[in-house]
């Protein structure tokens, strides 16, 4: 039987979370402005999203930058479908009787935190 130590378990969890889209990324960039997208507005270990964002902004504008605006933005939608079947299939004199089905769809907005900035 294989056992796992806590550091091995923690490394696995961090790796799994990173594979689920934990990267800070640059959405837009030109000579005077830029936009950074963060999965969440946090600077907690292990991801340090705000530190990553400031590093990217500093690389683009080493002479300095100013944050124009920041906040959560809708970047898409996700729809989940559900089907509920009630009843049963019955064979009676060569006829098929089927119960009822109900379908539903739930659409939710997908968000990410964005920082809009410009060079000084």
N, C-alpha and C positions, 0 to 999 in steps of 0.2 A: 504494500500500500504506500502510495506516494503522499508525503505531507508537504505543506507549503509554509514557509516562514512569513511573518508579517511584512517584511520589506518586499518579498517577492509578490505577495498579494497586492500591496500598495502600488508597486510598479505596474502590475497588470491592470489595476483599476485606472490609473493615470493614462496608460496606453490606450485603453478602451475609450475613455472620455475624449482623448485627443483625436481618435479616429472618427469620432462623432461630430467633428466640426468645431474645434475649440480655437481655431486660428484667428488672430487679428489680421485683417487684410485691408489693402488700399483699394477703395472703390473707384476713386477718381483722382487724377493728378494732372496739373498743367504747370506752367512756369510761375504762377502766382498763388494758386489755391490747391486744396486737396480735401479728400473725404476718406476717413478711416471707418471701417465697420468692426465692431466688437460683438461677440456673442452675448455678452452681458456687461453692464457697467459696474465692474468690480476690479479690485486689485488684490484679491485674496490669493494666497498660495493654493494650488501650484501653478496657476495660469498667469497671474499678473497681467491681465488684459490692458489696464491703463498704462503700465510701464512699457508694454510692447507698442502701444499706440504712440506714446511720446517718443520712443526710439525711432519709429518710422517717420514721424513728423520732423524730428531733429535731423535725420539723414537727408530729408528733402530740403530743409531750410536750416543749414548749420549756423547761419547768422541769427536765427531766432524765428519764432512763429507765434501767432496769436490765434486762439480759438474763437471762431466767429459764432458758432452755435453748436449745441450738442443735445441729443435726446433720442428717444426710441422712435423708430420709423417702421411703418408697415412695408414689407419687402415682397410680399406674396401671400398666397392663401393655400390652405391644405383642406382637402375634403375627405371625410371618412364616410364610407357607406356601410349600412347595416341591413341585413335581411332577417326577418323573423318569420318562421313557418309555424303555422298552427294547424292541427288536424292530422289526418293520415291518408294514405292511399288505400282505397278499397276497391276490390274487384267484385262486381256483382252482375251476373248475366252478361258478361262481355263488355261492360261499361266501366270506365275508370272514374272514380270520384276522388277529387283532391281537395284538401283543406285550403285554408286561406293563407296568403303571404302578405307581409307588410314590409315595405322598403322605406328607409329613411337615409337622409344625407345631412351631415353636419359640416359646415364650412367655418373654419377659423382663420383669422389673420395670423401670419407669421411675422415676427418682429426681430429687429436687431438694433443695437445701439450704434449711433453714428456721430462722429465728431467732424465738423466742418471747420477748416482752419486756413490761414493765409500766412505768407511770409511777411516778416517785418521789414 
